[in-house]
């Protein structure tokens, strides 16, 4: 018979140390697991950051160092991710986004992990979350999460069944993720080739004199970016006056780095007052992210808009669509031209000094039209793969929920 108990009846919920782990890069270091390391069934330290021996010793002394069999529960931002510590995992520290779940009962650990990521658990987590922009769940709410608990032998059957079935789904998802990676690489390659070599077969090539460009078609020129248009840095209206910002979409878009794409669409808008304090840029402008995580991201602006200060706008002297693709091809050059302070930053002087290819205007339009067509095909295939992944994850979640709530007879693999 299935009974419902609170999570505190099954595990100790051990809060994090609420101290930021200092990151280091030396021989005496310990891995740190946080949100990125808890994306799958097991904690993955293959691409983690590292902290000091002293920080890890502090966790161990307070019994907050993870052990084999523990579950890591993410309680901030990506709330509700749950990953297990597999046998053989090296000792590691945890970030402030995590709590440890350490068994104090005979509950099957694999069953418990599935129970905590099913739809019913997700609903309970969502209902208990607090905060508007920074979503999180308190430790007391985690302890109170309900868990539907069948008898021990049934827990093991359910866990084994879900291991088999979700492994098949996960394999299909991984195949589509690899396809997406290949499509992204293909897209970058097509853009780089056409933007710097053109689309006319058999054309004679000459040395551009610029390392990142290499040879370019005869008849093309090379110019500093500042000679290809006007560079303007965006801004943010005073944030202490909320009357600058509109609650709903309107004809006064304010673009931020996360909005940048081949057809940039703003996710924030200004009021007439806010717009009057800004300098809008026209449709056809090219937008370049120039600081921190946004550095190297590029967008094309189909409508007049304003941007925030993390974006430099290039109002092109000639064909903006072609220049957009050139800046996409120049991503590594954007990073090479940046300077590191606390974060990488690319100012307008250094951005404007980057050397870019300049074909005749008619050829610019031809290249832009070719790349629009080719990238649309690639993006269409990518969208199909992303939709497959979305449906597969929905199927995975539904399967887990059905199994842990007894809607599937796992002995026969039939609906109950």
N, C-alpha and C positions, 0 to 999 in steps of 0.2 A: 504494500500500500504506500502511495506517495504522500508525504507530509511536507508542509511548507514551514521552513525555519528561517530565522534571520541569519545573515552571514556570520555574525559574531559567535553563533553557536558552533560554527564549523572551523573557524580560523582565528588566529590573532591578527588583527589589523594593525600593522606597525607603521606609524607615520614616519615621514622622512625627517631628516635632521633640521630642516628649515635653515640650512646654511649653504650658500652657493659653493659648489665644488671649484677649487682653483684648478685651472687647466694648465698642464705642463707638457713638455716634449723632451723627456730625458729617459735614462735607463731605469730609474727607480720610480715607476709609475704604475697606476692601476686604472683599468678601463672604467668608464662611466656609462651606465645605461640610463637613457631617458626616453623621450617619445620616439625618436627615430629608431632606437634599438628594440622597440616593442611593437613592431608592425605585424609580426607573425605569431605563430603558436609558441615559439621559443625565443628567448632573448638572443639577439644577434649582435655580437660585438665586433663584427668584421670591419666596420667603418666608424668606430666610436672615437670619442675624445678620451683624454687621460687626465687623471688627477694625481695628487701626491700620496706618498705612503702615510703621511701624517693624517690626511683627511680620511683615508680608508681605516686607519687605526681608530680614529674617533668614532666612525660608524660601528666598527666591530666591538669596541668597548661598550657602546650603548645598545648592542644587539640589533643593529640596523644593517648589518652586512648581509646580503642575500646568501641563501644556502640552496643547495640542490633540492628541488621539489617545491621551493617557494613560487608563488605567483606574484608578478609585478602588475599592479593596477594603476593606470594613468588617471590622475584626478584633475589635471588642469589642461585646458586647451583641447587636446584630442581625448576627451574624457571617455573612459570606458574601455580603452584598449587593455587587453590582458595577455600577458606572455609568461610562460613557465621557464624556470631555470633548469636546463637539461643537465643530466649527469655529464661530467667532464668539462663543464663551463668553468673557465678560470675565475678566481676571486675578482669581484668588481664592486664598485660603488654605485649608488643610485642618485639621480638628480632630484630636484625639489618637486618635480611633477608627479612623483611616484609614491605609492605606499606598498609595503610588503604584505602579502597574505600568507601566513604560516599555519599549516594545519595543526589543529588541536583535537581532531576527531578522526574517525575512520573513513571520512568521505573520500571517494576516489578523486585524485587531483586532476586527472584529465577530464572526468565528467564535470567537475566543478568549473574548470576553465570554460568548457562549452556552455554550461549553464549561465555563466556570467557574460557571455557575448551573444546570447540569443535575443530574440526580439523582445520578450517579456522583461528580461533584465535591462535591455537598452531603454525600454519605456520607463522603468523604475529609476534608472540613472538620470534620464532626461528630466523626469519630474522633480528630482531632488537637486538639480543643478541650480546654482545661484550666479549672479553677475550678468551684466548685459553684454559688454564688449569682451570681457575676460571671463569666459565660462569655466566653472569649476564645481567640484562636489566636496563637501566637508567630510572629514574622516568619520564623524558620528553618523552621517547619512550612509556612508559605505558600510559601516557595521550593521546598519538596519536593513540593508538590501535583502529582499525575500529570495529564498532559493527553494524551488520544488525538489524534494529529495526522495527518490525511490529507494527500495532496498539495495544493499551493497552489491548483490550479484547482478541486479539490473543496471546499476550505475556502470559496472564494467562492460556489460553488453552494449550499452548505449555508447560508451566511450570508444569501444572497438569499432562499432558500426560507423560512427562519425569519423573516426580516423580514416577508414577505408573510403567512405563516400566523399569526404571533403578533400582528400588527397587527389582524387580524380578531378574534382572541380578546380583545385589549386593548380594542377598541371595545365589545364586548359587556360586558366588565367595567365600563368607564366608564359605560355606560348604567345598569347596576344600581347603581353607586355614586351616580349622580345621583338615582336613584329612592330610595335610602336617605336621602340628604340631604333630599329632599322629604318623605319620611315622617316624619323627625325634626322638620322644621319644622311639619308638620301636627299631629303629636302635641303639640308645645309649644303650638301655637295652640288646639287643642281643650281642653287642660288650663287654659290661661290664661282662656279664655272662660267655661268652666263653673265654674271655681273662684271667679271674681270676679263673674260675672253670673248664675250659676244656670242651670237647665235648664227653667224654666217660661216658655213663650212669652208675650209680651204683658205681662209684669209691669212695673209702673212703676219707674223708676230715679230715684235721688236722688244728689246729690253726696256722696261719702264724706268729703270734706275731706282725703283722702290722695292725693298726686300719682300714685303708682304704681298705685293702685286705680281712680281716676276715679270714674265713677258705679257704684253698687251697687244691688241690688234694695231696694225699700222694705220695711222690716221687718227688715232685717239690721242688725247693729251692727258697730262697729270697735273692736278692743281691741289693746293691746300684747301681743306674743306671750307675755310672762311671765305674763299673766293667763289664758292658755289652757292652761297646764300647768306642770309642774315641769321646770326645765332642769338637767341634770347633765352634767359633763364626764367622759369615760372616762379610763382609765389603762392603763398597761402594768405587769404584775408585774415584779419585779426580773429582769433578763435574765441576770445572772451566776449565777442558779440555774435550771438547765435543768429541774429537777424541777417548775417551775411550768407548763411547756408540754407538752401531749400530742402524741404522734407520730401518732395516728390520730383520726379523727372520733369525737366522743362527744356527750353531752348538755350540755356546758359550752362553748358557742361564744364565741369572742372575735372581734369584728367589727372590720375595718380599712376605711379609705376605699375601697379597690378592690372591696370586697364590696357596696357600697351599690347597691340597686336597688329596684324596686317590691315584690319579695319577697326581701328580703335573706337571703343564705345565707353563713355564715362560711366562710372558707378556713383558719382556724386555731382551735385548741381548747386549753383549759386542763385541767390536772389538778385534782383536788380541792383540793390545796394552793394552786395558783394561783387557783382560783375563790374560795377563802376570803378572799383578800386584796383582792377586787374588790367593787364594788357592782353587782349585776345590775340590769337594767331589764326591765320586763315586756313580754310580747307586746303588740303594738298601739302601741308607742312609735315616734316619728318620729326619724330620725337625720340630722344635718346635718354635713357636712364643713366645718370652720371654719379651715383653715390651708393655705397654699400651693396645690399642685395640686388638693387636695381641696375647696377653698372653693367652695361652691355646689352640691356634689353632695348628693343627698337620698336617703334610703332609708326603707323601712317594715319594721318588725321583726315577722315572723309568730310568733316564739317568743322566750321569755326569753333574754337574752344579756348579755354584757359587751362593751365597746368600748375601743379605744385612745384616747389623749388628743387625737387629731386630730378626734375626733367629739364633738359635743354631742348628748345624748339629750333629747328632749322627751317626757315622760310626759303624755299629753293628758288634759285634764279632761273632754273630751267625745268626739267621734268622731275617732279617730286617722287613719283612712283618708282622710277629707276633709282633715285638717290636712296630711297628706303631700302631697296635690295642691296645697294652698295654698303650701306651701314650694317645690314645684317651680315654681309660677307666679312666685314671688318671687325667683328666682335673681339677677336684676339688682339687686334691692334688697339681697340678701345681700352682693354685691360692693360696692355703694355704701356699706354700713354698715361695711365692713372698714377696718382701718388698716394702713398699710404700714410695716413695720420693715425687716428684711432680706427678708422675704416677707410677702404679705398675710395678715392674721389677723383673725378676728372673735371677740371675746370674748363671754362670756355676757351681760354688761351691755348691749352694743350689739345683740346678737342679740335679747335679750328686749325691747328697745325698739321693734323693728320692728312697725308697725301691720298687722294682718291682718283680713280679713273674718270675721264670725261669723254665719252663718245660724242659724235654729232647728235643733235637733238632728235632727229628722226630715228636714229639707231637706238637711242635711249628708250623711245616709245616702243620700238619693236621688241627690245629686250624685256621691258616691263610687261608687255602683253604676253610674251612667251612665258615668263615666270609666273604671272597670274594664272595662266592655264595649267602649267605643270604643278604648281603648288596646290591648286584647287583639287587636282586629281589625288595628290598625296594626302591632303587633308581629309578628303572624302573617305579614303580607305582607313585613315587613322580614326576618324569618327566612328566608322563601323566597328573597329576593334575596341574602341572605348565603350561603345554601347554593349558589345558582347561582354566585356568585363563587368559592366554595371549590372547586367541581367544575371551573370554568373554569381556575382556577390549576393544579389537578392535571393537567388536560388539557394546559395550556401546558407544564408541567414535563416531562410524559411525551413530548410532541412534541419538545421540545428535546433530551432525552436520546436519543430514537430517532434523531434526525437527526445529532447529533454523533458517535454511536457506529456509524453506518452501517447502522442497521436500516431506514431508509427510503431508497429510491432517489429522491433529490431531483430527478433529471432527469425522472422520470415521475410523482413524487408517490405511488409505491406502496411498500408494505412490501417490504423486501429479502429 
